[in-house]
Protein backbone atom coordinates (compact mmCIF):
# COMPACT_ATOMS: atom_id res chain seq x y z
CA UNK A 1 0.00 0.00 0.00
CA UNK A 2 1.11 3.52 -0.65
CA UNK A 3 3.03 5.03 2.24
CA UNK A 4 1.04 8.24 1.99
CA UNK A 5 -2.33 6.52 2.55
CA UNK A 6 -1.76 6.41 6.32
CA UNK A 7 0.76 7.41 8.97
CA UNK A 8 3.51 4.81 8.54
CA UNK A 9 4.29 2.75 11.63
CA UNK A 10 8.00 3.09 10.76
CA UNK A 11 7.82 6.90 11.05
CA UNK A 12 10.72 7.04 13.53
CA UNK A 13 12.98 5.19 11.05
CA UNK A 14 11.69 7.00 7.95
CA UNK A 15 14.74 9.23 7.54
CA UNK A 16 16.89 6.11 7.02
CA UNK A 17 14.49 4.33 4.65
CA UNK A 18 15.41 3.59 1.05
CA UNK A 19 12.42 3.34 -1.31
CA UNK A 20 11.82 2.10 -4.83
CA UNK A 21 8.70 3.19 -6.71
CA UNK A 22 7.14 0.80 -9.20
CA UNK A 23 5.13 1.52 -12.34
CA UNK A 24 1.83 1.28 -10.42
CA UNK A 25 2.85 4.11 -8.09
CA UNK A 26 3.42 1.94 -5.01
CA UNK A 27 6.53 2.51 -2.96
CA UNK A 28 8.58 -0.47 -1.92
CA UNK A 29 10.58 0.17 1.22
CA UNK A 30 13.72 -1.78 0.41
CA UNK A 31 15.78 -1.25 3.57
CA UNK A 32 16.71 1.12 6.38
CA UNK A 33 20.22 1.85 5.18
CA UNK A 34 22.19 -1.23 6.24
CA UNK A 35 21.34 -4.06 3.87
CA UNK A 36 24.03 -6.45 5.09
CA UNK A 37 23.03 -6.13 8.75
CA UNK A 38 19.32 -6.43 7.98
CA UNK A 39 19.87 -9.55 5.88
CA UNK A 40 22.19 -11.13 8.45
CA UNK A 41 19.60 -10.58 11.15
CA UNK A 42 16.86 -11.95 8.87
CA UNK A 43 18.78 -15.22 8.50
CA UNK A 44 20.25 -15.54 11.99
CA UNK A 45 18.35 -13.24 14.33
CA UNK A 46 15.11 -11.25 14.51
CA UNK A 47 13.68 -8.66 12.12
CA UNK A 48 10.49 -6.66 11.86
CA UNK A 49 9.98 -5.81 8.18
CA UNK A 50 8.11 -2.80 6.81
CA UNK A 51 6.03 -4.20 3.94
CA UNK A 52 4.65 -1.07 2.31
CA UNK A 53 4.16 -2.82 -1.03
CA UNK A 54 1.68 -5.48 0.05
CA UNK A 55 -2.04 -4.83 -0.36
CA UNK A 56 -5.32 -6.42 0.68
CA UNK A 57 -8.55 -6.91 -1.26
CA UNK A 58 -11.63 -7.39 0.90
CA UNK A 59 -14.26 -9.82 -0.42
CA UNK A 60 -17.66 -9.71 1.28
CA UNK A 61 -21.26 -10.70 0.64
CA UNK A 62 -23.37 -13.83 1.04
CA UNK A 63 -21.81 -15.45 -2.04
CA UNK A 64 -18.18 -14.58 -1.33
CA UNK A 65 -17.12 -18.19 -0.76
CA UNK A 66 -18.77 -19.46 -3.95
CA UNK A 67 -17.24 -16.59 -5.91
CA UNK A 68 -13.70 -17.19 -4.65
CA UNK A 69 -14.10 -20.96 -4.99
CA UNK A 70 -14.74 -20.50 -8.71
CA UNK A 71 -11.61 -18.36 -9.18
CA UNK A 72 -8.79 -19.61 -6.94
CA UNK A 73 -6.63 -22.73 -7.06
CA UNK A 74 -7.16 -23.74 -3.43
CA UNK A 75 -10.27 -24.90 -1.56
CA UNK A 76 -11.76 -21.72 -0.12
CA UNK A 77 -14.19 -23.73 1.99
CA UNK A 78 -11.27 -24.73 4.21
CA UNK A 79 -10.55 -21.11 5.18
CA UNK A 80 -11.83 -19.94 8.54
CA UNK A 81 -11.00 -17.23 11.04
CA UNK A 82 -8.22 -19.53 12.30
CA UNK A 83 -7.11 -21.13 9.01
CA UNK A 84 -5.55 -19.26 6.08
CA UNK A 85 -4.18 -20.64 2.84
CA UNK A 86 -1.75 -19.95 0.04
CA UNK A 87 -3.56 -19.73 -3.28
CA UNK A 88 -3.33 -18.38 -6.81
CA UNK A 89 -5.54 -16.95 -9.54
CA UNK A 90 -5.04 -18.18 -13.08
CA UNK A 91 -6.05 -17.29 -16.61
CA UNK A 92 -8.30 -19.77 -18.49
CA UNK A 93 -5.04 -21.20 -19.89
CA UNK A 94 -3.80 -21.94 -16.38
CA UNK A 95 -1.21 -19.15 -16.20
CA UNK A 96 -0.80 -17.55 -12.78
CA UNK A 97 -2.04 -13.94 -12.67
CA UNK A 98 -1.27 -13.42 -8.99
CA UNK A 99 -0.45 -15.31 -5.83
CA UNK A 100 -2.16 -14.61 -2.50
CA UNK A 101 -2.60 -15.52 1.07
CA UNK A 102 -6.33 -15.81 1.72
CA UNK A 103 -7.53 -15.19 5.26
CA UNK A 104 -10.75 -14.34 7.06
CA UNK A 105 -11.23 -11.36 9.37
CA UNK A 106 -14.70 -11.13 10.86
CA UNK A 107 -17.32 -11.95 8.23
CA UNK A 108 -15.14 -10.99 5.27
CA UNK A 109 -12.28 -12.58 3.34
CA UNK A 110 -9.03 -10.86 2.45
CA UNK A 111 -6.60 -11.50 -0.38
CA UNK A 112 -3.06 -10.47 0.56
CA UNK A 113 -0.99 -9.81 -2.57
CA UNK A 114 1.90 -7.86 -4.04
CA UNK A 115 0.64 -4.28 -4.38
CA UNK A 116 1.84 -3.87 -7.95
CA UNK A 117 -0.83 -6.43 -8.94
CA UNK A 118 -3.60 -4.70 -6.95
CA UNK A 119 -5.18 -2.44 -9.60
CA UNK A 120 -5.10 -5.04 -12.36
CA UNK A 121 -6.36 -7.90 -10.18
CA UNK A 122 -9.09 -5.80 -8.55
CA UNK A 123 -10.44 -4.60 -11.91
CA UNK A 124 -10.39 -8.10 -13.38
CA UNK A 125 -12.02 -9.70 -10.34
CA UNK A 126 -14.87 -7.22 -10.58
CA UNK A 127 -15.58 -8.45 -14.11
CA UNK A 128 -16.38 -11.90 -12.71
CA UNK A 129 -18.79 -10.73 -10.00
CA UNK A 130 -21.72 -10.16 -12.41
CA UNK A 131 -24.96 -10.48 -10.40
CA UNK A 132 -23.50 -12.40 -7.46
CA UNK A 133 -23.95 -11.00 -3.96
CA UNK A 134 -20.25 -10.14 -3.68
CA UNK A 135 -18.65 -6.84 -2.72
CA UNK A 136 -15.01 -6.09 -3.47
CA UNK A 137 -12.96 -3.21 -2.12
CA UNK A 138 -9.32 -2.39 -1.48
CA UNK A 139 -8.71 -2.47 2.26
CA UNK A 140 -6.48 0.61 2.38
CA UNK A 141 -7.14 1.06 6.09
CA UNK A 142 -5.09 -2.06 6.89
CA UNK A 143 -1.33 -2.00 7.37
CA UNK A 144 1.00 -4.96 6.81
CA UNK A 145 4.41 -5.80 8.23
CA UNK A 146 6.41 -8.99 8.64
CA UNK A 147 8.07 -10.52 11.71
CA UNK A 148 10.76 -13.21 11.57
CA UNK A 149 12.94 -14.75 14.25
CA UNK A 150 15.28 -17.66 14.83
CA UNK A 151 15.27 -16.87 18.56
CA UNK A 152 12.11 -17.71 20.49
CA UNK A 153 13.02 -15.38 23.35
CA UNK A 154 12.68 -12.37 21.04
CA UNK A 155 9.01 -13.00 20.25
CA UNK A 156 7.05 -10.11 21.83
CA UNK A 157 4.33 -10.89 24.32
CA UNK A 158 1.88 -8.63 22.47
CA UNK A 159 0.94 -11.37 19.99
CA UNK A 160 0.79 -15.16 19.75
CA UNK A 161 2.36 -17.09 16.89
CA UNK A 162 0.03 -19.82 15.55
CA UNK A 163 1.09 -22.82 13.45
CA UNK A 164 2.05 -22.36 9.79
CA UNK A 165 -0.89 -21.17 7.64
CA UNK A 166 -2.97 -20.49 10.71
CA UNK A 167 -4.16 -17.11 12.03
CA UNK A 168 -4.58 -15.59 15.48
CA UNK A 169 -6.77 -12.50 15.94
CA UNK A 170 -6.53 -10.26 18.98
CA UNK A 171 -7.81 -6.69 19.39
CA UNK A 172 -7.79 -6.00 15.65
CA UNK A 173 -4.36 -7.58 15.03
CA UNK A 174 -4.21 -10.61 12.73
CA UNK A 175 -1.10 -12.79 12.96
CA UNK A 176 -0.65 -15.11 9.96
CA UNK A 177 2.26 -17.56 10.24
CA UNK A 178 3.87 -18.55 6.92
CA UNK A 179 6.61 -21.02 5.88
CA UNK A 180 10.19 -20.30 6.97
CA UNK A 181 13.43 -22.09 6.13
CA UNK A 182 14.52 -21.69 9.76
CA UNK A 183 12.80 -20.22 12.78
CA UNK A 184 9.36 -18.64 12.57
CA UNK A 185 7.87 -15.79 10.58
CA UNK A 186 4.49 -14.20 10.13
CA UNK A 187 2.52 -11.38 8.56
CA UNK A 188 1.08 -8.84 10.99
CA UNK A 189 -2.08 -7.09 9.78
CA UNK A 190 -4.01 -4.33 11.57
CA UNK A 191 -5.41 -0.84 11.09
CA UNK A 192 -2.60 0.53 13.24
CA UNK A 193 0.62 -1.44 13.68
CA UNK A 194 2.51 1.23 15.61
CA UNK A 195 2.37 -0.44 19.03
CA UNK A 196 3.21 -3.85 17.56
CA UNK A 197 6.14 -2.43 15.58
CA UNK A 198 7.45 -0.65 18.69
CA UNK A 199 7.08 -3.77 20.84
CA UNK A 200 9.13 -5.81 18.39
CA UNK A 201 11.89 -3.18 18.37
CA UNK A 202 11.90 -3.05 22.18
CA UNK A 203 12.31 -6.84 22.24
CA UNK A 204 15.46 -6.53 20.11
CA UNK A 205 14.19 -6.93 16.54
CA UNK A 206 16.11 -5.15 13.78
CA UNK A 207 13.97 -2.91 11.54
CA UNK A 208 14.20 -4.10 7.94
CA UNK A 209 12.50 -3.65 4.59
CA UNK A 210 11.09 -5.72 1.76
CA UNK A 211 14.60 -6.71 0.64
CA UNK A 212 15.15 -8.79 3.80
CA UNK A 213 11.65 -10.27 3.58
CA UNK A 214 12.29 -11.19 -0.03
CA UNK A 215 15.47 -13.02 1.06
CA UNK A 216 13.42 -15.02 3.58
CA UNK A 217 10.85 -15.88 0.89
CA UNK A 218 13.63 -17.21 -1.34
CA UNK A 219 15.13 -19.26 1.50
CA UNK A 220 11.68 -20.76 2.15
CA UNK A 221 11.00 -21.34 -1.56
CA UNK A 222 7.88 -19.15 -1.40
CA UNK A 223 7.25 -17.26 -4.68
CA UNK A 224 5.27 -14.05 -5.11
CA UNK A 225 4.03 -13.23 -8.58
CA UNK A 226 4.47 -9.58 -9.54
CA UNK A 227 3.72 -7.71 -12.75
CA UNK A 228 7.02 -8.75 -14.35
CA UNK A 229 6.16 -12.46 -13.98
CA UNK A 230 2.36 -12.38 -14.31
CA UNK A 231 1.01 -15.08 -16.67
CA UNK A 232 4.50 -16.55 -17.14
CA UNK A 233 3.95 -19.80 -15.21
CA UNK A 234 1.36 -22.43 -14.41
CA UNK A 235 1.13 -23.28 -10.67
CA UNK A 236 3.26 -26.42 -10.99
CA UNK A 237 6.17 -24.41 -12.39
CA UNK A 238 6.41 -22.40 -9.16
CA UNK A 239 5.96 -25.50 -6.95
CA UNK A 240 2.53 -24.41 -5.75
CA UNK A 241 1.14 -27.94 -5.25
CA UNK A 242 4.11 -28.79 -3.00
CA UNK A 243 3.52 -25.56 -1.05
CA UNK A 244 -0.14 -26.45 -0.49
CA UNK A 245 -1.41 -23.77 -2.86
CA UNK A 246 -3.46 -26.04 -5.15
CA UNK A 247 -6.32 -28.39 -4.29
CA UNK A 248 -6.93 -30.96 -7.02
CA UNK A 249 -10.21 -32.22 -5.53
CA UNK A 250 -12.12 -28.94 -5.12
CA UNK A 251 -13.79 -28.84 -8.53
CA UNK A 252 -13.88 -26.21 -11.24
CA UNK A 253 -12.14 -22.84 -11.16
CA UNK A 254 -10.63 -20.58 -13.79
CA UNK A 255 -7.72 -22.44 -15.41
CA UNK A 256 -8.53 -25.72 -13.60
CA UNK A 257 -8.59 -27.85 -16.74
CA UNK A 258 -5.01 -27.03 -17.68
CA UNK A 259 -3.72 -27.27 -14.11
CA UNK A 260 -5.43 -30.62 -13.50
CA UNK A 261 -4.37 -32.11 -16.82
CA UNK A 262 -0.75 -31.18 -16.12
CA UNK A 263 -1.01 -32.78 -12.68
CA UNK A 264 -2.55 -36.07 -13.76
CA UNK A 265 -0.48 -36.50 -16.91
CA UNK A 266 2.71 -35.48 -15.16
CA UNK A 267 3.96 -33.32 -18.01
CA UNK A 268 5.75 -30.46 -16.26
CA UNK A 269 8.44 -29.02 -18.48
CA UNK A 270 9.67 -26.34 -16.06
CA UNK A 271 10.06 -26.12 -12.30
CA UNK A 272 11.36 -23.69 -9.70
CA UNK A 273 14.75 -23.99 -8.03
CA UNK A 274 16.89 -21.93 -5.69
CA UNK A 275 20.16 -20.68 -7.10
CA UNK A 276 23.10 -18.40 -6.40
CA UNK A 277 24.21 -15.98 -9.10
CA UNK A 278 27.92 -15.70 -9.89
CA UNK A 279 29.44 -12.37 -10.89
CA UNK A 280 28.19 -8.85 -10.19
CA UNK A 281 24.49 -8.08 -10.37
CA UNK A 282 22.19 -5.53 -8.72
CA UNK A 283 19.68 -8.30 -7.85
CA UNK A 284 16.76 -6.35 -9.36
CA UNK A 285 16.11 -9.31 -11.61
CA UNK A 286 12.43 -10.27 -11.33
CA UNK A 287 11.28 -11.56 -14.72
CA UNK A 288 14.81 -11.72 -16.17
CA UNK A 289 15.14 -14.33 -18.94
CA UNK A 290 17.60 -17.21 -18.61
CA UNK A 291 19.52 -18.99 -21.35
CA UNK A 292 22.04 -21.75 -22.09
CA UNK A 293 24.83 -21.64 -24.62
CA UNK A 294 23.35 -24.13 -27.09
CA UNK A 295 19.78 -22.75 -27.09
CA UNK A 296 18.82 -19.34 -28.49
CA UNK A 297 15.42 -19.52 -26.79
CA UNK A 298 14.87 -18.65 -23.14
CA UNK A 299 15.07 -21.68 -20.84
CA UNK A 300 13.43 -19.92 -17.89
CA UNK A 301 12.94 -16.79 -15.80
CA UNK A 302 13.94 -15.45 -12.42
CA UNK A 303 10.92 -15.21 -10.13
CA UNK A 304 12.63 -13.09 -7.49
CA UNK A 305 16.17 -12.36 -6.29
CA UNK A 306 17.84 -10.84 -3.24
CA UNK A 307 21.27 -9.91 -1.95
CA UNK A 308 22.79 -12.56 0.33
CA UNK A 309 24.81 -11.24 3.29
CA UNK A 310 27.67 -13.59 2.36
CA UNK A 311 27.93 -11.78 -0.98
CA UNK A 312 26.24 -12.01 -4.36
CA UNK A 313 22.59 -12.75 -5.04
CA UNK A 314 20.36 -15.76 -4.53
CA UNK A 315 17.13 -16.29 -6.41
CA UNK A 316 14.15 -18.44 -7.20
CA UNK A 317 14.31 -19.39 -10.87
CA UNK A 318 11.93 -21.34 -13.07
CA UNK A 319 13.92 -23.38 -15.58
CA UNK A 320 13.36 -26.26 -17.97
CA UNK A 321 13.40 -29.53 -16.06
CA UNK A 322 16.06 -30.99 -18.35
CA UNK A 323 18.48 -28.15 -17.51
CA UNK A 324 20.16 -29.71 -14.50
CA UNK A 325 23.89 -29.17 -14.98
CA UNK A 326 25.27 -26.45 -12.69
CA UNK A 327 26.86 -23.38 -14.24
CA UNK A 328 25.26 -23.84 -17.66
CA UNK A 329 22.36 -21.43 -17.15
CA UNK A 330 23.05 -17.69 -17.37
CA UNK A 331 21.22 -14.38 -17.62
CA UNK A 332 20.22 -13.97 -21.26
CA UNK A 333 21.29 -10.31 -21.35
CA UNK A 334 24.34 -10.83 -19.09
CA UNK A 335 25.92 -14.11 -20.18
CA UNK A 336 28.85 -13.63 -17.79
CA UNK A 337 26.48 -14.20 -14.83
CA UNK A 338 25.69 -17.87 -14.24
CA UNK A 339 23.36 -19.68 -11.86
CA UNK A 340 24.62 -22.24 -9.36
CA UNK A 341 21.90 -24.52 -7.98
CA UNK A 342 21.55 -24.51 -4.20
CA UNK A 343 19.51 -27.70 -4.03
Number of C-alpha atoms within 10 A of each C-alpha: 26 17 16 10 10 14 11 18 20 20 11 9 13 13 10 12 17 15 17 12 13 13 8 13 13 22 22 24 22 23 24 24 15 13 18 16 14 27 27 16 22 27 22 15 19 30 29 30 30 29 26 25 25 22 24 27 19 21 22 18 15 13 15 21 18 14 21 22 19 20 21 26 32 28 22 24 11 9 18 18 17 18 18 23 26 23 24 26 25 25 17 15 14 24 21 24 21 24 26 20 19 26 26 20 17 10 12 16 25 22 23 22 23 22 25 24 20 25 11 14 16 16 11 11 15 13 8 13 16 9 6 13 13 19 15 18 13 17 17 15 12 17 27 23 25 23 25 30 23 20 12 11 11 18 21 19 12 11 17 16 17 18 16 17 21 20 27 19 20 11 7 14 21 24 25 27 24 23 19 20 15 14 15 21 26 25 20 25 21 19 15 18 20 15 11 21 22 17 17 21 17 12 14 16 25 22 24 32 28 23 23 32 28 21 24 22 22 25 18 17 21 20 19 19 25 21 20 16 19 18 18 19 21 24 25 25 22 25 20 23 17 10 17 14 22 24 17 16 9 15 14 15 22 19 21 24 15 16 22 19 11 17 15 9 8 10 10 13 12 21 19 23 21 21 21 21 23 17 12 12 13 10 16 12 18 20 21 19 21 23 23 19 11 7 8 9 12 16 20 27 24 23 27 28 27 26 23 19 18 9 12 16 23 24 30 27 30 25 24 17 15 10 14 11 9 12 14 14 24 22 21 21 11 14 13 11 17 22 22 18 19 11 6
